[in-house]
Amino acid sequence: MSSTYTVLCINASARGESSLSRALGDHFTDEWRVRWPHDPLLRRDVGLSPPPAISEDWIAAAFTPRAERTRSQQRLLALSDTLISELRRADLLLIATPMYNYGMPSALKAWIDQVIRINETFTFDLARGDWPLEPIFAGKSLVLLTSSGEFGFFSNGPRSHMEHLTSHLRTCSRYFGVNETFHIAIEYQEFGGERHRRSIKDAHNEVVRLVENLSMRRNVGSGMM
């Protein structure tokens, strides 16, 4: 078992200090740092610095064998290479994101499109039949910290059929190399009031419990990540 774990923290909120998901992510990394001060912590703020959307030229470059790429194609893929390198290093992937219009922010989708890439995070082989895509990475844990303006999106709540944020991320996480996922949510932001305050408090308390649980598993060598 490695003596350190690398944590990659992705912040996806377009807001700064007023962001609930960002505050939740900061709380997680602060708690982690208290327990594991020597773990490498990588930060990628796609909310404040969004990756560009992929283009036809980007797709052509990604599908061109590495040895045959032009310098222009190499430049097109440079950011993608960096983002994939960060993901490759990560043992624990932390994604702190709001729900925008019942799904993920466009900046987070842009990050996903940059990192899920043929022969980098997945292979493609039609000999596998109807499931030709196979992830390259494995053994990572994913912590999803989310916030939403409404409520009832999870645990078969009244808006569970409208939830396209974590369902999308869980599907994509296979190509991040994720084997287990943990989710903590803040709700009721647009309503405010006691329910919202309680949701924030409960989420921050859950963060502490999750870090403690992951730390305990790590201490006893039970195979987290």
KACOR-V631138 format. One record per pair of residues at least 12 apart in sequence whose ideal C-beta (glycine too) atoms are under 6 Angstrom apart, sorted by sequence separation. I is the first residue (numbers start at 1). J is the second residue. D is the distance in Angstrom with one decimal. If there is no record, write none. Layout:
I|J|D, I|J|D
//
This chain:
61|73|3.6, 187|199|5.1, 122|135|5.4, 186|199|5.2, 11|25|5.8, 186|200|5.5, 61|76|4.7, 121|136|5.6, 9|25|5.9, 61|77|5.3, 166|183|5.9, 186|203|4.7, 58|76|5.2, 184|203|5.2, 9|29|5.8, 144|166|5.7, 184|206|4.7, 87|115|5.5, 182|210|5.8, 83|114|5.1, 84|115|5.3, 142|173|5.2, 7|39|6.0, 83|115|5.0, 14|47|5.2, 4|38|5.8, 5|39|5.2, 6|40|4.5, 7|41|5.1, 8|42|4.6, 9|43|5.0, 10|44|5.3, 11|45|4.7, 12|46|5.5, 13|47|4.4, 80|114|4.5, 4|39|5.0, 12|47|4.7, 11|47|5.3, 84|120|5.2, 142|178|4.4, 151|187|3.9, 140|177|4.5, 151|188|5.0, 140|178|5.0, 135|174|5.5, 138|177|4.9, 141|180|5.2, 142|181|4.5, 143|182|5.0, 144|183|4.5, 145|184|5.4, 146|185|4.8, 147|186|4.2, 148|187|5.3, 135|175|5.2, 137|177|2.5, 139|179|5.9, 149|189|4.6, 149|190|3.6, 135|177|5.9, 42|86|5.3, 93|140|5.7, 92|141|5.1, 93|142|4.9, 94|143|4.8, 95|144|5.5, 96|145|4.4, 97|146|5.8, 98|147|4.8, 99|148|4.0, 122|175|5.1, 121|175|5.0, 62|117|5.4, 50|107|3.7, 53|110|5.5, 51|110|4.5, 54|113|4.9, 116|175|4.7, 47|107|5.5, 50|110|5.7, 51|111|5.4, 102|162|5.1, 112|172|5.5, 46|107|4.5, 103|164|4.2, 104|165|5.3, 46|108|5.9, 102|164|5.3, 103|165|5.5, 51|114|5.0, 46|111|4.7, 99|165|4.6, 25|96|3.0, 24|96|5.9, 22|96|5.9, 21|96|4.4, 21|97|5.5, 21|98|5.0, 8|86|5.5, 8|90|3.7, 6|89|4.9, 93|176|6.0, 6|90|5.2, 141|225|4.8, 6|91|5.3, 7|92|4.7, 8|93|5.2, 9|94|4.5, 10|95|4.7, 11|96|5.2, 12|97|3.8, 13|98|5.1, 140|225|6.0, 5|91|4.1, 139|225|5.9, 5|92|5.7, 12|105|4.9, 12|107|5.8, 12|108|4.0, 25|145|5.4, 24|145|4.4, 21|145|5.8, 21|147|4.4, 20|147|4.1, 91|225|4.4, 20|186|5.1, 27|204|5.6, 31|208|5.9, 24|203|5.9, 28|207|5.0, 32|211|5.7, 27|207|5.1, 31|211|4.3, 35|215|4.9, 1|221|5.7
//
